[in-house]
Amino acid sequence: MTQANHHQIATYLTDYALSELVRYVMEDTGCGLEQAMEKVYNSSLMPALQDEENELYVQSPAYLYEMMNTPIPAGSTWSLPS
């Protein structure tokens, strides 16, 4: 797989995960789209999800939602277990 193809796949999967995360927030909290997007995009998970090297985009949106709602220590970042 070329680097360009890998990037396209990662972008597609990340976008899908983000849309599902927003949907989960709306369902769980009853908030509107804008508030749900704000919660997802301002979460501690977001930088890690956008970093293709972490490969978090391969995880299911449900798993990512659990991660997003799990507090992490200050200064830590999300990544897949080694």
C-alpha positions as a Python dict, from the first residue, in 0.01 Angstrom:
ca = {
    (1, 'M'): (0, 0, 0),
    (2, 'T'): (136, 338, -92),
    (3, 'Q'): (168, 620, 160),
    (4, 'A'): (-104, 814, -23),
    (5, 'N'): (-345, 519, -4),
    (6, 'H'): (-265, 468, 363),
    (7, 'H'): (-339, 835, 432),
    (8, 'Q'): (-670, 818, 242),
    (9, 'I'): (-780, 511, 437),
    (10, 'A'): (-675, 665, 768),
    (11, 'T'): (-864, 985, 686),
    (12, 'Y'): (-1177, 795, 587),
    (13, 'L'): (-1175, 580, 901),
    (14, 'T'): (-1103, 879, 1125),
    (15, 'D'): (-1390, 1077, 973),
    (16, 'Y'): (-1623, 780, 1020),
    (17, 'A'): (-1515, 736, 1383),
    (18, 'L'): (-1568, 1106, 1452),
    (19, 'S'): (-1919, 1102, 1308),
    (20, 'E'): (-2005, 799, 1522),
    (21, 'L'): (-1853, 957, 1834),
    (22, 'V'): (-2069, 1265, 1781),
    (23, 'R'): (-2375, 1044, 1738),
    (24, 'Y'): (-2296, 854, 2059),
    (25, 'V'): (-2259, 1178, 2254),
    (26, 'M'): (-2593, 1303, 2121),
    (27, 'E'): (-2765, 975, 2215),
    (28, 'D'): (-2610, 953, 2562),
    (29, 'T'): (-2650, 1314, 2666),
    (30, 'G'): (-2949, 1433, 2464),
    (31, 'C'): (-2753, 1737, 2350),
    (32, 'G'): (-2761, 1887, 2003),
    (33, 'L'): (-2519, 1838, 1718),
    (34, 'E'): (-2309, 2146, 1791),
    (35, 'Q'): (-2261, 2058, 2159),
    (36, 'A'): (-2178, 1697, 2074),
    (37, 'M'): (-1921, 1806, 1814),
    (38, 'E'): (-1766, 2044, 2067),
    (39, 'K'): (-1737, 1765, 2324),
    (40, 'V'): (-1573, 1527, 2076),
    (41, 'Y'): (-1340, 1779, 1913),
    (42, 'N'): (-1229, 1918, 2251),
    (43, 'S'): (-1175, 1576, 2409),
    (44, 'S'): (-836, 1447, 2516),
    (45, 'L'): (-877, 1169, 2259),
    (46, 'M'): (-893, 1402, 1959),
    (47, 'P'): (-518, 1476, 1917),
    (48, 'A'): (-436, 1106, 1942),
    (49, 'L'): (-708, 1014, 1694),
    (50, 'Q'): (-574, 1267, 1444),
    (51, 'D'): (-220, 1129, 1474),
    (52, 'E'): (-201, 860, 1205),
    (53, 'E'): (100, 699, 1370),
    (54, 'N'): (-115, 602, 1671),
    (55, 'E'): (-346, 409, 1437),
    (56, 'L'): (-640, 463, 1673),
    (57, 'Y'): (-858, 497, 1364),
    (58, 'V'): (-856, 117, 1328),
    (59, 'Q'): (-1047, 81, 1657),
    (60, 'S'): (-1424, 63, 1664),
    (61, 'P'): (-1608, 388, 1734),
    (62, 'A'): (-1764, 223, 2043),
    (63, 'Y'): (-1418, 147, 2183),
    (64, 'L'): (-1302, 500, 2104),
    (65, 'Y'): (-1609, 637, 2282),
    (66, 'E'): (-1516, 441, 2593),
    (67, 'M'): (-1162, 578, 2568),
    (68, 'M'): (-1295, 931, 2524),
    (69, 'N'): (-1496, 897, 2846),
    (70, 'T'): (-1209, 751, 3048),
    (71, 'P'): (-998, 1011, 3229),
    (72, 'I'): (-625, 1000, 3162),
    (73, 'P'): (-354, 1150, 3383),
    (74, 'A'): (-242, 1504, 3300),
    (75, 'G'): (36, 1506, 3043),
    (76, 'S'): (-54, 1160, 2911),
    (77, 'T'): (-176, 1085, 2561),
    (78, 'W'): (-386, 807, 2415),
    (79, 'S'): (-224, 528, 2216),
    (80, 'L'): (-283, 163, 2144),
    (81, 'P'): (-135, -83, 2394),
    (82, 'S'): (197, -227, 2281),
}
